[in-house]
Each structure stands twice: as structure tokens, then as C-alpha cells.
Amino acid sequence: MHRLYCPAKNISGINITLDDKEQVHHAKNVLRIKIGEEVIIFDDKGSEYRSVLGELLPESIIFRIKEKSNSFVNHPEAKVTIACAIPKASHMDEIVDKLTQLGVGAIIPMETERVIVKLDKRKKMLRQARWKKIILNASQQSQRNTLPVLEPIMNIEEVLLKSSNYDLKLIPTLTGQRQALKGILAKNNAKNILVLIGPEGDFTDEEVNLAKKSGFLPVSLGHLVLRVETAAVSVASFIRLYHENS
């Protein structure tokens, strides 16, 4: 059964109004959903609606709700936020896609001292718009019933300033005294985890020290040096599997 996203503000009574241009085009011209066909709609509040297509309008689609569900959960017990240094080329697209599929709660694109990609205001807006589309597509494909939060691009100092609400904060790094990720998770019953993923060339010593002063624990991801996209996906995967099997 096809799955579509619609914000909760567009859901009233038994009616769901899909009016996002790309979503309308996708439903009409790609999925070719017909009047009376049943689909699953999910919103930004964690609810799902078994619905049928009621009306095809020029710029919107009206669905009629048959059944609402709030109990379907397909995300890890712990909420994980990944603040990831923006890698070169289009690798951040892949990171956003994979982290969405892995059920992370939030993604923070991050600028650090050794980040190669430097974006002006216009390029930041374009990247954000593209990543939001990737999140929507990946959420529908993976059958998530919530969308991860995509935070604005921040520098590492801004991320550290906003980190006080997390009960476990981790910074994988290649040097210095570090703990094993599994050991830290075993000792902490954390429900809200923030992980910093560094750029090509790793964090600077100053950045690691600033993070440690903000309560971040340095961790090791093993003996191999991982690319940014590999490190981000590996950490999210490990935390998800650990919580699902513990």
C-alpha cells in the first residue's frame, strides 16, 4: 500500500488535504492513485491514517480517513541526534538518506574548522531544501511514521551551546584517550543521545577539548579510519541495534 506524508495542520475531521506540489505530482503522476484507492497517510505528530482518495483537484488531493492509529512505533527506544560535519561532494545527501532510514530523531549539518565545503547563505538554503526532500522520500520508503528534525546548518560552537538537554553526548575521534561505544551504552540508560561526527581529517584538538568541557565523552569506532558518511551511519546503526537487542 502506498504511503504519503501530510502535515497535521492539513488534517481536519475525516478529511486530509494534500496540497504540497511535489507530493500531489507524485501521487497523481507517479503512483497514479485512483479515486477510491486506499493509502496510508502519516503526519508530523506520529499518527497514521488508513485513507481512501476522495477527490482529485487541480492543485490538491482530498483523502477520506477510514482509520487512525497512534500506536505504530518503528523507531529506536533512544532518541538519537547526529550532528555531522558536512563532507565534500554530495555525500551529505547520502548521510541524510541513511540516517532517516535508520530512525534517528534529528540531523544537524555541521561546520567545523576542517570542513572543506564552505556554503554561502543561498547555498545553505538550497541544501536544506534538498535534504528535506530526501528526508521525506526516505521516510516514506522506510515506513517511518515520523520525520526526523532537520536542524539548520550550525558551526560546532553553536551545537555545543545547544547540547545541554541531552543525557548522553559522544564525540568519536581518532586520537587521545577514548572509550568503546558499546561500553558507554552499557553504563548509561540514555534516552536522548547526541553524537558529533567529524570531518575528513577529524576534529581539531581544540574542538575535542571544547566538546569535553561541554560534557562529551570521546569514543573510538575501532581501528580503521572511517569516512564521514561511514562513521555517521555506523554510529546510528550500532546505537539502534544495541537498544533494540538490550
N, C-alpha and C positions, 0 to 999 in steps of 0.2 A: 504494500500500500504506500502511495506517495506521502511524503512528509513536507510540510511547508511551515515557514515561520511567520508569525504575525504579532506585533506588539500588543500588549494587553489593552492599551487605550483604544484599539480598534475592535474590541470585542464587547458587545452590549447585548444583554438578553440572550436570545438564541442565534444572533447574527454575528458573523465575523466578516469584516470588510478588509479585503486585501487590496491595498492601493499603491504599494511600492512598485514603481515602473518595472524594475528588473524581475521582481517576483511575479508580477502579472504576466510579463512576457514569457517567463519560464513556465508558468502554469498553462498558459494558453497555447504557446507555440512550440514548446519543447516537450512538456509532459502531455499536452493535448487532452487535458482533463475535460470531461463532458458533463453536461447537466445531469444531476442525479448520481454522479460518481462519488464514491466515498474516499476521503483522505484523512490524514492525521494533521492537525494544526497544533503547533506548540508556541507558547508565548514567552515573555521575558520574566515571568513570575513562577516558572516551574510547573505550569499546568499544561495538559494535553487535551485536545478536543477531537473526538471522532465526529467528523462532519461530512455533509454532502454539499456538492456545488449546487447553489440555488439559482444564481443569476450571473450572466456574463455581460458586463457593461463595458463601454469603450475604454475606460481608464481604471477600472476596478473589477473585483470579483466578490460576490457575496456567497458565503457558505452558511449553512444552517447546522447548528450544533445538535448532535444526537446524544452524545455522552461526554461528560467531563471527568478527567482523572487528575488527581494531585499526588497519587501515591507512587508513581513510577519513578524509581531512582536508579540512575546509571552513572553516578559519579563517585569518586573515592570518598571514604569517610572523612579524611582530612582535606581541607581546602588548601590547594597549593597555588601560590603565585610565583611565576617565573619572571624575573627581571633580567632580560637578556641583552647583552651588548650587540649592537647592530652589525652583522658581518657584511663583507663585501658582496658584490653581485646581487642576486635576488634570493640569497639563502634565507633571509628573514621571512620570505613568503612561505618557504618550506617549514620553518620553525613554527610559525603561527598555525599553519595547517595541522602539523603533527601534534602540537600541544593541545589544540582544540579537540582532536580525536582522542587524546589521552585523558580528557576530562579536567584539565586544570581550571581553576576558578578565575584567574586573571593573568594577563600578559602585559608586561611593561617593557616596551622597546627602550633600550638604554644607551646613552652615550658615555663612554669612558675616555681616558686620556689616549689609549692606544687604538681606539676605534678609527678605522681608515675612512669609512663613509662619513662625509660631512654634508648634512642636509640643510638647505635654507628653509624659510617659513613655508614657501609654496610647495616644495618637495615633501616636506613633512606632512602637509595636508593631503597631498596625493597618495603618499604611502599609507597614511591612516585609513583613507577611503578604500584603498585596495585591500588592506589587511582585514577590514570589516567585512568585505565581500567574501574573502577567503574563510573567515570565521563562520559566516552564515552557511556557506556551501559545505564546509567540513562538519558543522553541527548537524545539518540535515542528513548528510551521508552517514555519519556515525550514530545517528538516532539519539543524540543528546536531547534532553528536554529543557536545557537552559543554555544560554550563550555565555561564554567566558567574557569577562570585562576586558576591554582593550583600553589600557590607560594611554594618555598622551606620551609622546617621547620625552624622557627625562634624562638629566645627567645623573651620575651616580650619587652626587651630593644630595640631590632632591629625593632620590629613592631612600637614602639613609634617613633623611629627615622625616619621611612618611612611614618609617618601619616600626614605630613604637607599638602598634596594635597587634603585632604578630607574636605568637608564643614560642616559635622556633625560627631562627634566622641562620641561614647557611651560606657560606661562600666557598665553593670549590676553587682551589688554587693549586699551582704546581710546585710551590716552594714553601719552606718553613714547616713548623710543627702542625700536623693535621690529624684529624680523627677519621675513622672509617664511617661512611654514611650509615651502614647497617647498625653499627654500634650506637650511633647518636639516636637513631629512630627507636632502637630498643629501650633506651633510657628515658625517652620523652614521649608522653602521651599527647603530643601536639595535635591541635585541631586546625591551626591556622599557620601555615608554613610559607616563608619567603625564601627563595633561593636566588642568589646572584650568579649569573653566568658571564664569564669574562670574554674579552675579545681575542682575536689572533694575537699571540704574544703575551696573554694573561693580564691580570691586573698589575698595576704598579705596586711597589711596596707601600707607598703612601696610601693608596686606595684600600689595600688589605688592612692596614693599621686603623684607618678611619672606620672601616666596617667592624673590626674587632671592638673598637671603642663604643660602637652602637649596638653591641651585643651579638654580632655574627660569629658563628663558630666556623673556623677553617676546616674543610673536609677534603679528603682525597677521593678521586674517582678511579683509582687504580694506577698501574704502572705506565699505561700508554697515554700519549698526548692526544687528546680528542679535539676535533674541530668544534667550532662553536655550536653548529647545528646538532652534532652528535652528542655533545655534552648536555645540551638542553633537553633533548629527547630522552637520553639515558637517565637523567635525574628524575624527570617526571614519571617515566616508566617504572623505575625502581620504587619510588615512593608509593605509586598507585598499587603495584603488586604486593609490596610489603604490607600495606594496610588492608588489602583485600584478603590476605592469607594469614593475618595475625589475629 
